[in-house]
Amino acid sequence: MRNYRVNNSNLKYVATKDRKEVNMGKNIHVVHNGEQWQVKQENAQRSSGNFRTQQEAFERAREIATNNGQEVAIHGLDGRIREKHSYGNDPYPPEG
């Protein structure tokens, strides 16, 4: 049985299973900036990488997210989130 609860911060989720806690971490965003695409951790000042194409940026973001159990948010040219991919320990089936 899995219990899911929100930690004190709205940005971090902690999954509790058999007394073991897993930190889910912050989201990773793929955003357009000028002539390049950037991979940025949520609330970070600097990017984790600059890429020529959105696909290259997404591949790097997916690699980071897979290693850290995070979520990737892909932004369009207008800055709005158009896709999200989760690589964490999401409950399945969803509760509720």
N, C-alpha and C positions, 0 to 999 in steps of 0.2 A: 504494500500500500504506500502511495506517495502522498506526502503533504507538501503543498506549495504555499509560501507566504512571502509577503513583500518585506524586505529589510527596511530599516529606517529611511534610507534614501530612496527616492522614486526611481532612480536609475539602476539600482542593483536588485536583482532577484536571487533569492537563495532557495534552493531545492533541498528538502530534508528527506533522506531515505536511509533507514536503518542507522540512524544517529550520525550519518555522514553528511556534511554540508558541502555544497558545490556552489562557488561564486559564479554567477552568470555573466557579470561584467557589463560594460557599456556597449552601445550600438556602434557600428562602423558605417560611415556614410561615404558613398561614391558621388562626388559633386563636380560640376564643371566650373572652372575658374580660368577665364581668359581663353587661351588657346590649348589648355590641357585639362585632363581629368585628374582629380585628386582623391586619395583615400584618406579619410580623416576619422579619428576616434571621436566620439561624441564629447563635446565641450573642450576639445583640444585646440590649442593655438596654432600648432604646426601640423602639416599633413604627414602621413606615413609613407607617402610616395606620390610622384607625379608621372602621368602616363599620357601617351598620344591619343589613345582611344578609350572609350568607356568600357569596352570588353576587357582590355588589358587591366584597367583599374579594378573592375569587378573580380577578375581572376585573383588578383593580389588580395583584395578584401575578403574573398571567400577563403583563401588560404589562412589568413589571420583569424577569421571567425571560426573556422573549423578547429584550429589549434586551441582556441580560447573559449569555445562554446558561446559565441556571440551571435548577434543578428546583423545582417547587412541591409542597409536601406539605399536603394539606387534612386538618385534624383535625375530628373530630366533637365533639359536646357533652361526651362523656366524656373528651376529651383525646387519644384514640388516633388515629393516622393511618389514614384510611379510603381515601384516594386519593393518587396521585402522578402528576404530569405533568412530563415532561422537555422542555426547550426548548434543550438543548445539543447538542453534536456526539457523539451516541451511536453506537457502532459498529453497523452493520446489514449483514449479519446478525450477531448477537452472537457473540463468540468463545467457543469451548469447547463 
